[in-house]
Amino acid sequence: MNGDFGLLSPVSASPLVAALTGDRAVLAAILAVEAGWAAVLEQHDLAPAGSAAVVAHAADPSRYGLADISRRAQGGGNPVIPLLADLRVQVKALDTAGVGAAKAVHTSLTSQDVLDTALMLVARNTVEALLADVKGTTAALARLAQRHADTLCVGRSLTQHSLPFTFGLRAAQWFHGLAAAARRLEGLELPVQFGGAAGTLAAGTVLTSNAGLTSGSATDPFALSDALATQLGLAAAPAPWHTNRLAVTSLGDAVASVVDALGKIAADVLFLSRPEVAEVAEPRAPGRGVSSAMPQKQNPVLSVLVRSAALQAPALAAQLHLAAATFNDERPDGAWHSEWPALRQLLALALGACGHIRELAEGLQVFPDGMRKNLDLSGPLLLSEGVSAAVAPLLPAGEAGMDGKQQLQAVVDKTLQAPVAEQAATYCRLLREAVPADTLSDAQLEELLNPASYLGQAAGISRRIVAAFPDFALTSTEPDGNGDSRG
């Protein structure tokens, strides 16, 4: 049987993504839960001494056939059931000392306990790798923000030039979106699941009660659940959450928010790297960005792949909410099953996309001259808001009782009627005519029309953003792979 290598999902087609979210990773997580549970039972004298070691040996994923288990999972509706049958066979075969290790396999658990907990393990491992890439990305973005704090560019609003801006602030805003989303993800608790067949811990209660009668040692199912959480490195749960799916939807929302932030960066880079804009370019690599028909093309493929993930992630998060809202009874019929592929695909997309965006951020080519060229397209008109704010209060009432703001708006309106090539000169001339020299000198007017004089608190905003997330910011002043090309 052929595996799924991501032929139609190149954004997540990587060995790391496959290793952390693929079928083999899920299988390994299920087996880790069963082995962890056997260890907990033995620690609490609820399984024969030596049984945990036998189960751990049997829980080697290489002993099991994924294709066969997947096919047989249709019989019970989940992969835990056929895998358990195979695990028990392996445990009996490996229990050469006859310790009775089979008694430690899955005792008082249900399939949902195991699969929910296993998916939390998959999520934990994936989130750890995801956050490592996020922090590499945010460190690179913080460096860009610092390096380009004074690099002028044009701000755009509703596709049009708006005000002078800096590329440093743009990079800082990229940093802000990603760091804030990642901090939320970093703060999530991924809980163990332990509830038994209907979430009442009935079988666990019988197990611990019987053990107390025969051995005199007292424990309870809650202690076992907490011990399993410790054993697996997950959060303890105050109660079973079989049908309360906030753990899953919170995870999905946090991961999707990270992908949202990645999508914003990708969308900006896609626009800024257009030849007619030419303010940035993705890092080059052999074979990347090629066209099957046009040899001259250098497609911004990293951003394209990340954008593809950003377009898919919201629907996957929504699927988790749809499932959570339709969990019926004490064990659901279908809603639970629809979570598994949605959650795993969301994790895979996020991890794949963040790897691409990290490479992009660490090697982004920045073209300040191109930014200045685009800034100059609007000429002094780009400063009309600042001119109005500074000068309008100084002007006396004009014809027809027009106040200063209306007079300056009339200057802009007349300027826009001129040919585009003449608008800069026209605006300066009309402005000089509208504002008496004794009100505003030529030097003062020139300063008002200097884009660098109307940046507001751009530098301060950038510094505040980066300072708010020190654990995601630049940790070294050493130069990195970011390149500036001027020309």
Secondary structure, DSSP 8 states (H G I E B T S, - for coil): ------TT-GGG-SHHHHHHHSHHHHHHHHHHHHHHHHHHHHHTTSS-TTHHHHHHHHT-GGGS-HHHHHHHHHHHTSTHHHHHHHHHHHHHHH-TT---GGGGSSTT--HHHHHHHHHHHHHHHHHHHHHHHHHHHHHHHHHHHHHTTT-EEEEEETTEEEEEEEHHHHHHHHHHHHHHHHHHHHT---B-----TTSS-HHHHHHHHHHHHHH-----HHHHHHHHHHHHT-B--SS--SS-THHHHHHHHHHHHHHHHHHHHHHHHHHHTSTTT-SEE----TTTT--SS-TT----HHHHHHHHHHHHHHHHHHHHHHHHHT--SSS-SSHHHHHHHHHHHHHHHHHHHHHHHHHHHHH-EE-HHHHHHHHHHHGGGGGHHHHHHHHGGGS---GGG--HHHHHHHHHHHHHTS-GGGHHHHHHHHHHHHS-TTTS-HHHHHHHT-GGG--TTHHHHHHHHHHH-GGGS----S--S-EE---
